[in-house]
């Protein structure tokens, strides 16, 4: 995209909720709109309203869609806003919508429900869906891990290290899928990100990794594990890993865990540090045939 425009947190009122009681009264929602332009709008030079998007009308349309009917889900409200804007905006404008419930500015709410939807044309809507991984996802997750590790890890590890690690240290641990603690994000049925948490002692590694330990952790004294985060290279830096991490942290907290531990790859370490994880000294892990790989143990209190 040659240019992007953000209209952040348009405040609207919507009757939204799964239960009829919740939908019976209006509540505040915040809708953020991101517009991507294939060419820089002429208004950048001309300062003429007719050569760009009328932001006031955009806000009016968003608020009108919020009020036009009750909604059960943020997903449906986001889709309704997207459909309306795609019908109104020029065809060459890519549109992204994020909707979340409004909360008091005096209260910080972690895991506040929100949903994001994108569309590139009036006939195309692309939803990003975060869901638990299923057994039939295993091969797709393995392919995602290989693609992500080879692309995003190549600046930190050489090809010999990566290929050896994909055979075990960076492999898929299907125990996570069986436990229901591993998640994927898909777009148009393609897996674009994955990650999970665990209540077992294993720190990292796939099914063939010798360091696996299925011992159950005790929330009263042990830290839950954050495990195996991978993002498709074309979807990197779009907030997918952040969404997965927040979801996993919330799940672990609901199960009574008060702290988290993880073993980060070198490219992953800055990401986890940004979200409050503290690093200890890096460790070398042997992969066989004289090859080793460096990981960074990290931890965080909930």
FENNORQUI-V980974 format. One record per residue. N is the residue number from 1. RES is the residue in one small letter. D_CENTER is the distance of its C-alpha to the mean C-alpha in Angstrom with 1 decimal. Layout:
{{N,RES,D_CENTER} {N,RES,D_CENTER}}
This chain:
{{1,x,21.4} {2,x,24.5} {3,x,23.5} {4,x,20.9} {5,x,21.6} {6,x,19.6} {7,x,21.0} {8,x,19.2} {9,x,19.4} {10,x,22.2} {11,x,23.6} {12,x,24.7} {13,x,26.1} {14,x,25.0} {15,x,26.3} {16,x,23.1} {17,x,22.7} {18,x,23.1} {19,x,26.6} {20,x,29.6} {21,x,30.4} {22,x,27.1} {23,x,27.5} {24,x,31.1} {25,x,30.3} {26,x,28.3} {27,x,25.5} {28,x,23.8} {29,x,20.6} {30,x,19.0} {31,x,18.1} {32,x,16.8} {33,x,17.8} {34,x,17.1} {35,x,19.9} {36,x,20.2} {37,x,23.8} {38,x,25.2} {39,x,28.1} {40,x,28.7} {41,x,30.1} {42,x,33.9} {43,x,33.6} {44,x,32.5} {45,x,36.1} {46,x,38.0} {47,x,36.5} {48,x,37.3} {49,x,35.3} {50,x,36.2} {51,x,34.4} {52,x,30.9} {53,x,28.8} {54,x,30.6} {55,x,28.0} {56,x,30.3} {57,x,30.4} {58,x,26.7} {59,x,26.3} {60,x,29.1} {61,x,27.6} {62,x,24.3} {63,x,26.3} {64,x,28.6} {65,x,25.9} {66,x,24.6} {67,x,28.2} {68,x,29.4} {69,x,28.6} {70,x,27.0} {71,x,23.5} {72,x,22.2} {73,x,18.5} {74,x,16.2} {75,x,15.1} {76,x,18.8} {77,x,19.4} {78,x,16.7} {79,x,18.3} {80,x,21.7} {81,x,21.0} {82,x,19.7} {83,x,22.7} {84,x,25.1} {85,x,24.0} {86,x,23.9} {87,x,27.5} {88,x,28.5} {89,x,27.0} {90,x,28.5} {91,x,27.4} {92,x,26.1} {93,x,23.5} {94,x,19.8} {95,x,18.2} {96,x,14.8} {97,x,14.8} {98,x,12.8} {99,x,14.7} {100,x,14.9} {101,x,17.9} {102,x,20.2} {103,x,21.3} {104,x,24.2} {105,x,23.8} {106,x,25.8} {107,x,23.3} {108,x,19.9} {109,x,17.7} {110,x,14.8} {111,x,12.2} {112,x,13.9} {113,x,12.9} {114,x,11.3} {115,x,10.5} {116,x,10.0} {117,x,12.3} {118,x,13.9} {119,x,17.4} {120,x,19.7} {121,x,23.0} {122,x,24.9} {123,x,24.7} {124,x,21.1} {125,x,18.0} {126,x,14.7} {127,x,12.4} {128,x,8.8} {129,x,9.3} {130,x,7.6} {131,x,10.9} {132,x,13.1} {133,x,14.3} {134,x,17.9} {135,x,20.9} {136,x,21.1} {137,x,17.7} {138,x,19.2} {139,x,20.6} {140,x,17.6} {141,x,15.4} {142,x,18.4} {143,x,18.5} {144,x,14.9} {145,x,15.7} {146,x,18.9} {147,x,17.6} {148,x,14.9} {149,x,17.5} {150,x,20.3} {151,x,18.7} {152,x,16.7} {153,x,19.1} {154,x,22.3} {155,x,22.9} {156,x,23.1} {157,x,24.7} {158,x,27.4} {159,x,27.4} {160,x,29.6} {161,x,27.3} {162,x,24.2} {163,x,26.2} {164,x,27.7} {165,x,24.4} {166,x,22.9} {167,x,25.9} {168,x,24.9} {169,x,23.1} {170,x,19.9} {171,x,20.5} {172,x,18.9} {173,x,20.2} {174,x,20.8} {175,x,21.8} {176,x,18.2} {177,x,18.0} {178,x,21.5} {179,x,20.6} {180,x,17.7} {181,x,15.3} {182,x,13.2} {183,x,10.3} {184,x,9.1} {185,x,7.2} {186,x,10.2} {187,x,11.8} {188,x,15.5} {189,x,15.7} {190,x,14.5} {191,x,12.0} {192,x,9.7} {193,x,7.5} {194,x,8.8} {195,x,9.4} {196,x,11.6} {197,x,14.3} {198,x,18.0} {199,x,21.3} {200,x,23.3} {201,x,24.9} {202,x,23.4} {203,x,21.6} {204,x,20.4} {205,x,21.7} {206,x,22.0} {207,x,24.7} {208,x,27.4} {209,x,26.7} {210,x,29.7} {211,x,28.0} {212,x,26.4} {213,x,27.7} {214,x,27.0} {215,x,28.6} {216,x,27.1} {217,x,26.0} {218,x,27.7} {219,x,25.5} {220,x,28.7} {221,x,29.0} {222,x,26.1} {223,x,22.6} {224,x,19.8} {225,x,18.0} {226,x,14.5} {227,x,14.5} {228,x,13.7} {229,x,10.3} {230,x,10.6} {231,x,9.1} {232,x,11.5} {233,x,13.6} {234,x,13.6} {235,x,9.8} {236,x,9.9} {237,x,9.5} {238,x,7.6} {239,x,4.9} {240,x,2.3} {241,x,4.4} {242,x,4.8} {243,x,3.1} {244,x,4.7} {245,x,7.4} {246,x,8.3} {247,x,8.6} {248,x,10.7} {249,x,12.6} {250,x,13.6} {251,x,14.7} {252,x,16.8} {253,x,18.2} {254,x,19.3} {255,x,21.1} {256,x,23.0} {257,x,21.7} {258,x,22.4} {259,x,21.0} {260,x,18.6} {261,x,19.4} {262,x,17.8} {263,x,19.2} {264,x,17.4} {265,x,18.3} {266,x,19.8} {267,x,17.1} {268,x,14.5} {269,x,16.9} {270,x,16.4} {271,x,12.6} {272,x,13.5} {273,x,16.6} {274,x,14.9} {275,x,13.5} {276,x,16.9} {277,x,17.6} {278,x,21.2} {279,x,22.4} {280,x,25.6} {281,x,27.7} {282,x,26.3} {283,x,27.6} {284,x,29.0} {285,x,28.5} {286,x,31.1} {287,x,30.0} {288,x,33.6} {289,x,36.3} {290,x,36.1} {291,x,32.5} {292,x,30.1} {293,x,26.6} {294,x,25.5} {295,x,22.6} {296,x,22.0} {297,x,22.1} {298,x,20.2} {299,x,20.2} {300,x,19.3} {301,x,21.1} {302,x,19.5}}
